Amino acid sequence: FDIPHSSIIRGDQKEACISAASVIAKVSRDRLMRGFEGAFSEYGFSDHKGYGTAEHYAALKRLGATSVHRPTFL
């Protein structure tokens, strides 16, 4: 980056604004994943929210990746 910045190791434990941003990001992502349930119900996104659970890996193996999967997920 050309903008001055610094990293804070374990920043979510040290800075309230980082912790809050982390919670907001997780809640937003979970809502997004639940929204994908209608189009991709066989993947169980509303249950595991896209995290690497055994159910999710089994669906990927059985059905392949969708357009919403990150190409680098596996």
C-alpha positions in Angstrom: 0.0 0.0 0.0 1.1 3.6 -0.6 -0.9 4.6 2.5 0.9 4.4 5.8 -0.4 1.5 7.8 0.6 -1.1 10.4 -0.4 -4.6 11.4 -1.6 -5.4 14.9 -1.1 -9.0 15.9 -4.2 -10.3 17.6 -5.8 -7.0 16.9 -9.3 -8.3 17.5 -8.3 -8.9 21.1 -6.6 -5.6 21.5 -8.7 -3.0 19.6 -12.5 -2.8 19.9 -12.9 -1.4 16.4 -11.1 -4.4 14.9 -13.2 -6.8 17.1 -16.4 -5.0 16.0 -15.4 -5.1 12.3 -14.8 -8.9 12.7 -18.2 -9.5 14.1 -19.9 -7.4 11.5 -18.0 -9.2 8.7 -19.0 -12.6 10.1 -22.7 -11.7 10.5 -22.7 -10.3 7.0 -21.0 -13.4 5.5 -23.4 -15.7 7.3 -26.4 -13.8 5.9 -24.9 -14.0 2.4 -24.4 -17.8 2.8 -27.9 -18.3 4.0 -29.1 -16.3 0.9 -27.3 -18.9 -1.3 -29.4 -21.7 0.2 -32.2 -21.1 -2.3 -30.0 -21.5 -5.3 -27.7 -24.2 -3.9 -29.8 -26.0 -1.4 -27.9 -29.3 -1.9 -24.8 -27.7 -0.4 -26.3 -26.9 3.0 -24.9 -23.3 3.2 -27.5 -22.2 5.7 -26.1 -24.9 8.1 -22.4 -24.5 7.8 -22.2 -21.0 6.2 -19.4 -22.2 3.8 -17.0 -23.3 6.5 -15.0 -26.5 5.7 -17.2 -29.0 7.5 -17.4 -32.7 6.5 -20.9 -32.0 5.1 -19.5 -29.2 2.9 -16.6 -31.2 1.6 -18.9 -34.2 0.8 -21.2 -31.9 -1.2 -18.2 -30.5 -3.1 -17.0 -34.0 -3.9 -20.4 -35.1 -4.9 -21.6 -32.0 -6.9 -18.5 -30.0 -7.6 -17.9 -26.3 -6.9 -20.5 -23.6 -7.6 -20.1 -20.1 -8.9 -20.0 -18.8 -5.3 -17.1 -21.0 -4.2 -13.7 -19.4 -4.1 -11.5 -21.1 -6.7 -8.9 -21.6 -3.9 -11.3 -23.1 -1.3 -10.0 -26.7 -1.8 
